[in-house]
């Protein structure tokens, strides 16, 4: 299992990148099957409890005190958590099948490379836990440094292919209309309804080449490439932080709600940004999720520590403008980053509110499980720190099948046609990965 956590877009959220290869331990969870629990394994052996329990136990075994170090992450757990793992934490309907082989894959890494893009510095960090038959830390560090020094630069390739929409425009708009009816009945306040696009790509096309193409089309601060070793790859260009915790227990989440495309001219671009900032509908959508996340964080944060330093701030990315809020808190004594994941997973910005009822409606309306999409990619340090992204603006590849997915928050004021167009705006950069430039 190999992971690149790639801060591909410079800025305060995109300062550090990490490469993690050769984990000394791997935790996997296969998809939920009706009538049977999730199958969780550690190095192929059945583990006790649910996936989050297994992760917490392994991190506890290798915990190390925090230090003043050059990068926030210096080794620990790295991997992904599928949207469907919400069923571990709450009572939700069983998924409609299992299109992907894993619901979670997390490696524990005692050797990583860290890159500081602001200071243009890099380090290779290795820990020695005295594992039997594991090469010494100095040897592992030297091997990774040598590999990084000899890897040639790879340009983003030109890859052609054809996408097909899983549903028609009329079908997707009908699903949105159904969600609006549920809101007007008072069942929910908001639901995030998505649509999928699928393509077949030959085995000869390398997934990392696809990722490089995605990176060139739509750079993002929380980009990532994950090779799980199961002919199953995640290629993410996410702009959204899910949960961050520092070694002192300070928590931050940055929900995105509200989108406009970039303009073709500077004047049009400014007008679209101003329109988004002035949109009562988009601001209400964002505020609902801020309230949901305040409640989620309060489950594990100290009383009185929750704050909202930024509400509906404008952030601009290569393809879109977004409204982004910032919610902060402080973990109560004894609470861990895994506890925070349990309290807030899956992220409210990709479910709706109230969360569980919104997830039930999503299950009823969407034709297939989401898998990694709308889940999380995270690193969790041996020192108790964590950072994670919401898995949006992401391609998922299993075998020869490539999946792109996008959607948006539906509220009472939503217009199905406009919501369809917003989801198309979000997915367009992903579809360009298979668009030949010639």
N, C-alpha and C positions, 0 to 999 in steps of 0.2 A: 504494500500500500504506500503510495507516494502522494505528497500534497504540495502544491504551491499556493500560498496565500499572498496575493499579488496586489499591492497598492498601486494600481495602474493609472490612477488619476491623482495628481499632486494636490496637496491641500492638508488642512489640519486633521482630517479623518484618514488620509492616505499617506502617512509618513513611513511606515515600516512594512516590509515584505519578509516572508519566511519561506524556506524550503525545508521540508521534512521527509526523509526517506529511511528505509530500513528500520521499522518500529521493532522494539523488543517485545511488545505485547500488542495483540489486536483483539478488540471487542467487536463482535458482530451480532446483529439481530435480524432474523429473517421476518418477512411480513406476517402480520396477524392472519390466522386462518380461523374461520368460524368454528367454534367448539373447542379450540385449543389456544393456549397462551402463546405469547411471543417466544420464540426459541432464541435464547441469548447464550453466546459462547465466548469464552476467553481462551484464545489460542486453540480454538477448535473443541474445547471441553465445555460441557454444559455448565452454565453459571447459575447461582441462586438469585432469585428475585428478578425484577424488571431491568430493562437496559440502563436506566438511570442509577439504580442501586449498584449494578455491576461497575459502572463507570466510577461512582463515588468510592467504592471499595478499593479499586485499583489505584486511584489518585491518592487515597489515604496511605496506601502502602509505601508510596514513593515521595511523600510530602517533604519539601525542603523549605527552610526559612527564607524569607525575602531578603534581597540585598540591593544595594545601589548599583544597578547594572546598566549597560548602554541601551538595551532594548526591553520593551515590556515583556516579551515572551522569550524564555531561555530554555525551553524544553518542557514537555508535558504531553497532554492528550490533544490530538487534532482529528477532526472528522466531521461527519454530517449526521443530521437527525431528520428523518422524513416527517412530513406533515402528519401522517397517520399515527405517529407515536403519541399524538394527543390522546389517543384512545387508551394509552397506558395510565394516563393521569386523570381522565374523566370518563364517564360513561357516554360513549358515542357509538353510532351505528357501525357495524363491521364494514370494512372496505369492499368495494365492488371488484373483486379479483386482486391479483398481485402481479402487475405488469413489470415490476422491477425485482431483482433478486434480494435486495437488502432494504431494511428500514433504518438501519444504523450501521455505520462502520467507523470505528475510532481506533487510531493507533496511538500507542504510548511511545514517545520518541525521546531517547537520551542523547541524540545528536541532531542539531539543526544548524542551518545558516540563517543569519538575520541581516537585513539590509536597512540602513537608515538613509532614505532618499533626500532628506533635508540636509544632512551633514555629509552625504556621499561617503559613508563608511560602511563596512561590512565585517561581520565576525562569524566564525564557526565555533559553536558551543557544544561541549560534550560533558556528560555526567558519567560517573563510574559508580554503579550500584552493586558491584561485585557479583553480577549475574554469571552463573556458570557457562562456560564456553562462549561468552560474549567478549569480543575484542576489547582491549583496554581503551579508555577514553581518548588518550593521545593518538592511538592508531586510527580510531574511527574519525576523529577530527581531521587528521592528515588526509585520510582517504576522501572525505567529502570536499575538503579544500582543493585537493588535486583535481577531482572530478569537475568542480565548478570552474577551475582555471583552464580546463581543456575543452569544455563544451562550446562548440562554435555558435555564433549568433545565427538565429533562424528567422528569416523574414516571414511575414504573414503570407500564406500561399493564396492562390486564386482557385477556389473550389466551386464548381457548378453543381446544382442539384435542383430538385423540384419539391416544393412543399404542398401538402394538401390540408385543408382545414377539416378538423374532426366534425364540426357542425357548420351549418349554413348561417348566414347573417340573420335570417328570419328566426332560426331555432335559438340562437344566442339572445336575440332581443326578446323572444318569448320567455326565456329563463329569467332575464332581468325583470320583465314585467311581473312574473310570478313572485320574485323577491320583493318588488315594490308592494304588491298586494299583501304580502306577509307583514311588511312594515306598517302599512295602513290599518291592518287588523290589530296592531299592537303586539305581534309576536316577537318582533325584534326592532332595533333602531337602525341597524346597518348590516349588510352582508357583502362579502367580497366574492364576486362571481367571475369566474375565469373561463377562457376557452383555450383549446390546444391546436397546435399545428404539428404535423408529422412528416418526416421525410425518410427515405431509405438511402443510406450511404454505403458504398462498398467497404468491405473489411480492409482493403488496401489504403483507405484514407485514414491517416493517423489522427486520433482524437486531440492530441496536443496541437497539431496543425490547425484543426478546427478552432481550438481555443485561441491560438495566435490571431486567427482571422477575426474572431469575436472581439478580442482585445483591441485590434486595430480599428474596428468599426465603432465600438462604444466602450471607451475606457471608463473604469469605475473604481472608487476607493476601496471597495470590499470584493474585488475580483478574486477568483480562485479556480484552480484546476485540481480535481481529485481523481486519482486512478485507484479504484478499490481492489483491483486484482481479480474482479469477477466479470471481466468484459463489460464493465459498467463504469461510466465516467461522468463526472459532473463538471460543466464548463460554465462558470458563473461570472457575470458582470454586474453584481449587485451594488446599488448605491446606498443601501440602507443598513445601518447598524441596528442589531437587535438588542443585545445586552453586553455591557462592558462593566467589569469590576476590577479595581486596582487592589494592590496588596493590603491597603488600609481599609478595604471594604466599601469604598465609594462606588456607587452604581450609576450608570447612565444608559438610557435608551433613547433612540432618535426615530420615532415613527414618521413615515411618509404617508401623507394623504393629500391629494390635490395635484393635478398634472396638467400641463399645457405643452404642446410641441414647441420647438425652437422656431423662430421666424426666419424667413429667407433673406431679410435685410435687417440691419441694426434697428431701424425704426419699428418694423414689424415685431422683432424679437422683444423689444422693450414694451410694446403694446400688449403682447401676450403675457409677459410677466406681470404687468400691472393688472391685467384682467384677472389673472389667477389670484393675486393678492386681494383684489376687491370682491372676489366671489363669495357670497354668503353661503352658498351650497358647499363649496369646497372647504371653507373654514369650519362649518358645522360638522362635516365629515371628519376633519382632523381632530376637532375638539372631542368628539365622541370617543375616538381611539385614545386620546390623551387621558380621558377619564378612566377608560378601561385599564390602561397601563398603570396609572396611579394606584388603582385597586390591586392589580397583580403584584406590583412592587411592595405594596403595604403588607402583603402576606409574609414577607421575609425581611423587611426593612424595619429599622428602629422607628418607634412612634415619633411623629413630628419631623422626620427627616425628609419626607417626600416634597419635592419642589418642581416647578415648571419654569426654568429660567428663560426658555424661548418657546413662544406659542405661535405657530403658523409663520415661521420664518421662510424666506425665499431662498432656495438653493438651485443653482443652474448646473446642468450636466450636458454632455455633448449633444444629446438628442432631445432632452426635455427640460422644462422647469418643474420644480416640485415645491410644495409646502411641507416643511419639516419642523417638527416640534422637538424639544429636548425635555425629558423627564429625568430627574435625579433622585437619589436616595442614599441611604447608608445601611449596609447589612447589619442586622441585630447580632449581638454576640452569639457565637456558635453556628451561625448560618454560613453556608458555603455557596460557591458559584453553582454547584449542581442543584442545591435547594432553590436558587433563583431561577434556573432553567425550568425546574418542575413547576414553580409558581406561575411562570409567564408563558409557557410553551403550549401551543404554537403562538406566534406573535399576533397580537390583536389587530395589527394593521392588515393582516391577510386572512382574518376570520370575519370580524364584525362584532356587534355587540347586541345583547349579551353573547358572550363567546360561545357557550355550549349550544344554545339554540341556533345561533348563526351557523355553527358547524353542522348541525343536523339539516338545515336548509341547504347548505352547500352540498352535502352528501346526496340529498334528494335531487338536486338540479344538475350537478355535474356528472357526466357519464363515466368517468374513470377516476381512480385514486390519483392524488397529486404526486405522491412519492417525494423525492427531495425538494421539488418546487413548493415554496411556501413553508418549508421547514427551516433548518438553520445549519450553517457551517460555523464551527467554533474551534478556538484553541483554549485550553484550560491548563494553566501553568502549574508545575509542581509547587510553586510558591503561593498559590491561592488566587492568582489573578486570572482574568478571562476576557476575551473579546469574541464577538460573534456577529454574523450577518443574517438577515432574512434572505432566503434563497429566492430572489426574484431576478428578472432579466437573465435567465439561466437556460442553458441547453442541457438536456440529460440524454446520454447515449447508452443504450443497451444493445449489444451486438451491432446490427446494421441499422437499427431504428434510432432516429434522432427526434427529440421532442422539444418543442418550444411552447411556452404557455404565458399568458398575460391576462390581466383582468383589472377590476377596479371596485372601489367601494360604492355600494348602491344604497341610497337613502330615499326618503319619501319624495324629494324634489327631483330625483334622477329622471332623465329621459332615455329610454332604451337605445334609441339611435345614437345619441351623443355618447352614451357609455360604451357602445360597440366601437365607435371611432376612437375613444380614448384607449381601449385595449389594443386596437390596431396600431396606434401611435407608439405604444410601449413595446409591441412585439416586432415592429418593423426592423429595428437594428439587428435583432436575432435572425430574422429571415434573410438578411443580407449576407450572412455567413456563407450561404450557398448561392450567392449571386455572382456570376462571373463578371469580371470587369472588362472582358474582351468583347 
